[in-house]
Amino acid sequence: MGDLYYKAVWMICAPPLWAGSRRVLLHRDRVPRKGPFILAPNHLSPYDVACLMLSTPRHLDFLSIIEMQRKPWVGPFFRNMNCVFVDRERRDNPSVHAMERRLRSGRVIAMFPEGYIRREEDSVIHGGKFRPGVVRLAQLAGAPILPCVILGAANYSRPRSWIPLKLWKHGINYGELIHAPPDGGEDATAKALEQLKSAYQSLHAELRAAMTG
């Protein structure tokens, strides 16, 4: 049900998203067509999710907070989209094991290491902090991390941006896979975190140049 529902939502939402914006898409060939990985984008807008779905050639299992599961309309929609719900109050979080199982079965988990929508000046693209859970999950499941930078998606919050004239741009830049060996200990974790931090900044600079050039 989940994958069929995801595909149906994609088919309904893709045309207006395409029509409203000129998309700048860099290094889409870096996205693995098979096998598990963790897609780890920055997070500047709620429309980041839609843009990732539009541009990434794999079904994405997103994360959301458990409070969303309890909302009458949002909860069923997110569940049908294969969303994993995270209870931030629980130390031994069953959602971590759910994500590990999905990765080990070959699926893709999309999680925002920043944890919430940031102002651009506070974002990882400018060296802002992010949560190390993405690296720990990668080590636990033996799956690589694909860093990704999204810019301009917030423009979809303005009604005039949906006019099908492609008057503005949004962009996505996919990075190189980052591997965090599960048996590497704290050194491997620290190295992967540093690689991820550097990737966000370099991907942002490349994408910004492409969008303004």
C-alpha positions, 0 to 999 in steps of 0.5 A: 500500500505504502509504495503505491500511495507514494507513487500516486501522491508523486503523480498528483503533486509533480506537475504543479511543482514542475510548472511553478519553478525552474529546477536546478538539479546537480549530480543526480547520478550520484543517487544509488539506484539500488541498495539502502542509504540514508538521504541527509538533506539540510532543512530550510522549508516544509516544502523540502520534502516535496522537492526531494520526492520530486527529484530523487529517483527512489522511494523515500521513507521520511521521519516525522515526530510522533505527535504528527501520528496523532493528528486526524488527517496528517497521521493516516497520510504520513503512515500511508507514505511509509513515514517512520514516527520518532518519539523524542522523549524515549531513550530506547526508541523503537523507531531506530530499530524500525529504520534499521530494519528498513535499511537492511531490507534495501530501502532509503531513509530520508532524515534531516540531521538538523532536526527542524527547519532552520533559518539559513544563517543557522543551517548546516550549509553555513556550518551550523550544528546537526545531530549525530544520530544520522551517522550512528544509524548509518553505523548500526545499519551498515548503510552509507549517507548521501548528503544533499543540499536544497535551496529555494523550496521556501518560495512555494509558500507564496501563492504567486509561486504556483503560477505556471510560468517558471519565474523562480528557481529551486535547486538540489545538489546531491553529494558523494556517499559517506561511509561510517564503518560500524567497527570504527568506534568514536574515531569513525563517527567523528570522521563521518561527522566532519565529512558530512559537515564539509559536504554541506558547505561545499554542496551549498557553494556549488549549488548557489553558484549554479542557481545564480550563474 
